[in-house]
């Protein structure tokens, strides 16, 4: 089944590559990612097709060739839209740990999962997602200032593009907008964990482009509240998101939703929604783009009433209960990144070429798509045709 899917997908995936030998190498690389055990390095992938000559040939195909990865990503997205089917585009900020400083984009960064500063790349990916599976379709890599001027990384379109989109928020907007305006993908809600992203800019720029946006935020986000349903409210008030939800606790309603992923169990909790706008800290000044009407939604799962998820959205006309499935998609992508993406080598590229990084990420994303379409709801163990039941 994975082999059949690889043949089917490759027909459209590599149609943009101008030469037959490039199309052949593209198939070999994806097959190698799916079949080779352990780390998906170019050398390990080449070991399936030949010796040193195959190693050199594949290295040139990834890092030194001229083929454009953008049409390949576009073909992958077009293939996935009806087959998942895509309910949302999930933006994921991803830290990729690296030993030393010898790969493109590596810098000393704070890695939240580790709680410390480590050598890492900071990538941002856009994932096509449904409740039961997800797959990455586009990527950007944040380059520290020292890398932007590093001539050893190349001077092609990817370097110029990275210099122009110099923040993760810029990159997120550009990737999402480009999928619709340049690739012809359908508008779907953009779902993300806000983290350190610029909320005002995201809501302003994506909102102006017609994207519904749902951003998970923390309790410290300052908001302007103008909701007459809020207990004790008088006029417009500046409050932190956590305080808003505590003030709205009397308006919570019971809800149930189905858990994403392999378990598929039913979860329950309480939900509340408050009309808000973005503000500039405790002063209450309006942020750029802050005039947009938003809703702050608090979802407290049963047994965790004191630690609700907080979501900010521009979908103010929809009942918050109708958004519960979209809320689960951040978890869906995180699960698939851990259980599939890492096993198809999404973190394994080593090299100074930014173009090489993009080509590897493109082909690893294709391998990821084959894995989740072949064995939805199962963990991929890194060998083609051998998925493992979830535990």
Secondary structure, 3 states (H helix, E strand, C coil): CHHHHHHHHHHHHCCCCCCHHHHHHHHHHHHHHHHCCCCCCHHHHHCCCCCHHHHHHHHHHHHHCCCCCHHHHHHHHHHHHHHHCCCEEEEEEEEEECCCCCCCCCEEEEECCCCEEEEEEEEEEEEEECCCCEEEEEEEEECCHHHHCCHHHCCCHHHHHHHHCCCHHHHHHHHHHHHHHCCCCCCCEEEEECCCCCHHHHHHHHHHCCCCEEEEECCCCEEEECCCCCCCCCCCEEEEHHHHHHHCHHHCEEEEEECCCCCCCEEEEEEEEEEEEEEEHHHCEECCCCCCCEEEEEEEECCCCCCCEEEEECCCCCCHHHHHHHHCHHHHHHHHHHHCHHHHCCCCCCCCCHHHHHHHHHHHHHHHHHHHHHCCCCEEEEECCEEECCC
